[in-house]
């Protein structure tokens, strides 16, 4: 009977998987390097986007604070305030009503950035509320909080019309609890006092690292804030 085995000229040696790998170390190394480069570029892209997003947030927050500084409690009208949501739509949270009654509020919020969630910046939160009473701006409330260990610290600014029994004067700084400092001012505060009260340090939004103290949150009143 004729043999079915191939002749020696047609015999191929089977290569086992482990032999193939051992014979192609360069291929495996290049594959690992390629994956590493892709992951590296991906991390850089995410970090770059997070930095850009935090920068945009900071610039808008600084613009809002400047707009609030230009308003005058007791004088600015509802029409003046209604321009703000259009100027800062990404961070306008809500208007509590159509302001056809006595009181309504306009709220703005700047949440913790992606950069902070990645651990590359401080966890900073900025909030602002405008209170309208009978068609006029009645109060501006701003708070900026840095969520760091062992405990958060922050600064709250109240620009408001005092009641008839108020005896605290047009400008006051107080420490209400723990690491929270409150700055209170009225329309009678001087321009310098107002400028200092509105000097919120928002660089921590895109600052790689973390804010070191309350003084960085309100640099215009750094000495007074640290003292409280």
C-alpha positions as CSV (number, residue, x, y, z in Angstrom):
1,X,0.0,0.0,0.0
2,X,1.3,3.4,-0.9
3,X,2.4,5.7,1.9
4,X,0.2,8.7,2.6
5,X,2.9,10.5,4.5
6,X,4.3,13.6,2.7
7,X,7.7,13.3,1.2
8,X,10.6,15.0,3.0
9,X,10.5,17.9,0.6
10,X,7.0,18.9,1.8
11,X,7.3,18.4,5.6
12,X,6.8,21.6,7.8
13,X,7.8,21.7,11.4
14,X,4.9,22.8,13.7
15,X,5.9,25.8,15.9
16,X,4.4,25.7,19.4
17,X,3.1,29.1,20.8
18,X,5.8,29.3,23.5
19,X,8.4,28.9,20.8
20,X,6.9,31.6,18.7
21,X,7.0,34.1,21.5
22,X,10.5,33.2,22.4
23,X,11.6,33.7,18.8
24,X,9.9,37.2,18.6
25,X,10.8,39.1,21.7
26,X,11.0,42.4,19.8
27,X,7.4,42.1,18.7
28,X,6.1,41.7,22.3
29,X,8.3,44.6,23.5
30,X,7.0,46.8,20.8
31,X,3.4,45.9,21.6
32,X,3.9,46.8,25.3
33,X,5.6,50.0,24.4
34,X,2.7,50.9,22.0
35,X,0.1,50.3,24.6
36,X,2.1,52.3,27.1
37,X,2.3,55.2,24.7
38,X,-1.4,55.1,23.9
39,X,-2.2,55.2,27.7
40,X,0.3,58.0,28.2
41,X,-1.3,60.1,25.5
42,X,-4.7,59.4,26.8
43,X,-3.7,60.5,30.3
44,X,-2.2,63.7,28.9
45,X,-5.3,64.4,26.8
46,X,-7.6,63.9,29.9
47,X,-5.3,66.1,32.0
48,X,-5.1,68.8,29.3
49,X,-8.9,68.8,28.9
50,X,-9.4,69.0,32.7
51,X,-6.9,71.9,33.0
52,X,-8.7,73.7,30.1
53,X,-12.1,73.1,31.7
54,X,-10.9,74.4,35.1
55,X,-9.4,77.4,33.5
56,X,-12.7,78.3,31.7
57,X,-14.6,77.8,35.0
58,X,-12.2,80.1,36.9
59,X,-12.4,82.8,34.2
60,X,-16.2,82.7,34.2
61,X,-16.3,82.8,38.0
62,X,-14.0,85.8,38.1
63,X,-16.2,87.5,35.5
64,X,-19.3,86.8,37.6
65,X,-17.7,88.2,40.8
66,X,-16.7,91.4,38.8
67,X,-20.3,91.7,37.6
68,X,-21.6,91.3,41.1
69,X,-19.1,93.9,42.3
70,X,-20.5,96.4,39.8
71,X,-24.1,96.1,41.2
72,X,-25.3,98.3,44.0
73,X,-27.4,96.9,46.7
74,X,-30.5,98.9,47.2
75,X,-30.2,100.6,43.8
76,X,-29.7,98.0,41.1
77,X,-33.0,96.9,39.5
78,X,-34.4,93.5,38.5
79,X,-33.6,94.3,34.9
80,X,-29.9,94.7,35.8
81,X,-29.9,91.4,37.6
82,X,-31.7,89.5,34.8
83,X,-28.7,90.2,32.5
84,X,-26.5,87.9,34.6
85,X,-28.0,84.5,33.6
86,X,-27.4,85.3,29.9
87,X,-23.9,86.3,30.6
88,X,-23.1,83.2,32.7
89,X,-25.5,80.5,31.4
90,X,-23.2,77.5,32.3
91,X,-23.3,78.3,36.0
92,X,-26.8,79.8,36.4
93,X,-28.6,77.4,38.7
94,X,-32.1,78.8,39.1
95,X,-34.4,81.7,39.6
96,X,-36.8,80.9,42.4
97,X,-39.8,82.7,40.8
98,X,-40.7,85.2,38.1
99,X,-40.1,88.0,40.7
100,X,-43.6,89.3,40.5
101,X,-44.0,89.2,44.3
102,X,-42.0,90.7,47.1
103,X,-38.9,88.4,47.1
104,X,-37.1,86.2,44.6
105,X,-33.6,84.8,44.2
106,X,-31.0,84.2,41.5
107,X,-28.6,81.4,42.2
108,X,-25.2,80.6,40.6
109,X,-23.0,77.6,41.3
110,X,-19.5,76.6,40.3
111,X,-19.0,72.9,41.2
112,X,-15.8,71.0,42.0
113,X,-13.8,70.8,38.7
114,X,-12.7,67.7,36.9
115,X,-9.1,68.7,37.6
116,X,-9.9,68.5,41.3
117,X,-11.7,65.2,40.9
118,X,-8.5,63.8,39.3
119,X,-6.6,65.0,42.4
120,X,-4.6,67.6,40.5
121,X,-6.2,70.7,42.1
122,X,-8.0,71.8,45.2
123,X,-11.7,70.9,45.6
124,X,-13.1,74.4,45.4
125,X,-16.8,75.2,45.4
126,X,-18.2,78.7,44.7
127,X,-21.8,79.8,45.1
128,X,-23.6,83.1,44.7
129,X,-27.1,84.2,45.5
130,X,-28.8,87.5,44.6
131,X,-31.9,88.5,46.6
132,X,-34.4,90.8,45.0
133,X,-37.0,92.6,47.0
134,X,-39.7,94.7,45.4
135,X,-37.8,95.0,42.2
136,X,-34.5,96.1,43.7
137,X,-31.4,94.2,44.6
138,X,-31.6,93.5,48.4
139,X,-28.5,91.4,49.0
140,X,-25.6,89.6,47.4
141,X,-24.3,86.4,49.1
142,X,-21.1,84.7,48.0
143,X,-19.4,81.7,49.5
144,X,-16.2,79.9,48.5
145,X,-15.2,76.7,50.2
146,X,-12.0,74.6,49.9
147,X,-12.6,71.0,50.8
148,X,-9.3,69.9,52.2
149,X,-8.2,67.6,55.0
150,X,-8.4,67.6,58.0
151,X,-11.4,69.9,57.6
152,X,-12.7,72.3,55.0
153,X,-12.4,76.1,55.3
154,X,-14.2,78.9,53.6
155,X,-15.2,82.5,53.3
156,X,-18.7,83.9,53.1
157,X,-19.4,87.4,51.9
158,X,-22.7,89.2,52.7
159,X,-23.4,92.5,50.9
160,X,-26.8,93.6,52.3
161,X,-29.0,96.4,53.4
162,X,-28.9,96.6,57.3
163,X,-32.1,96.7,59.3
164,X,-33.0,99.7,61.4
165,X,-31.6,98.1,64.5
166,X,-28.2,97.4,63.0
167,X,-25.3,98.7,65.1
168,X,-22.4,96.7,63.6
169,X,-21.3,99.4,61.2
170,X,-20.8,99.1,57.4
171,X,-18.0,96.5,57.4
172,X,-17.3,93.6,59.7
173,X,-15.3,90.4,59.7
174,X,-16.2,87.5,62.1
175,X,-15.4,83.9,62.6
176,X,-18.7,82.1,63.0
177,X,-17.5,78.5,63.4
178,X,-14.3,76.6,62.9
179,X,-12.5,77.6,59.8
180,X,-15.3,79.7,58.3
181,X,-14.9,83.5,58.1
182,X,-17.9,85.8,57.4
183,X,-17.4,89.2,55.8
184,X,-20.4,91.5,56.1
185,X,-20.8,94.9,54.4
186,X,-23.5,97.4,53.7
187,X,-23.9,100.1,51.0
188,X,-22.2,102.5,53.4
189,X,-18.9,100.5,53.2
190,X,-16.1,102.4,51.5
191,X,-14.8,101.6,48.0
192,X,-11.7,100.1,49.4
193,X,-13.6,97.9,51.8
194,X,-15.9,96.7,49.0
195,X,-12.9,96.0,46.7
196,X,-11.3,94.0,49.4
197,X,-14.5,92.1,50.2
198,X,-15.0,91.1,46.6
199,X,-11.3,90.0,46.0
200,X,-12.2,86.3,46.0
201,X,-9.1,84.3,45.2
202,X,-10.4,81.8,42.6
203,X,-7.0,80.7,41.3
204,X,-7.4,77.6,43.3
205,X,-9.9,76.4,40.7
206,X,-7.1,75.5,38.3
207,X,-4.1,75.6,40.7
208,X,-2.2,72.3,40.5
209,X,-1.8,71.5,44.2
210,X,-4.1,72.9,46.8
211,X,-4.9,76.2,48.6
212,X,-2.8,76.5,51.7
213,X,-5.1,78.7,53.8
214,X,-8.2,80.9,54.0
215,X,-5.9,83.9,53.1
216,X,-5.7,82.5,49.5
217,X,-9.5,82.6,49.2
218,X,-9.7,86.3,50.0
219,X,-6.3,87.8,49.4
220,X,-7.6,91.4,49.7
221,X,-8.3,90.7,53.4
222,X,-5.6,88.1,53.9
223,X,-4.3,89.3,57.3
224,X,-7.8,89.8,58.7
225,X,-9.1,86.4,57.4
226,X,-6.1,84.6,58.9
227,X,-6.7,86.4,62.2
228,X,-10.2,85.0,62.3
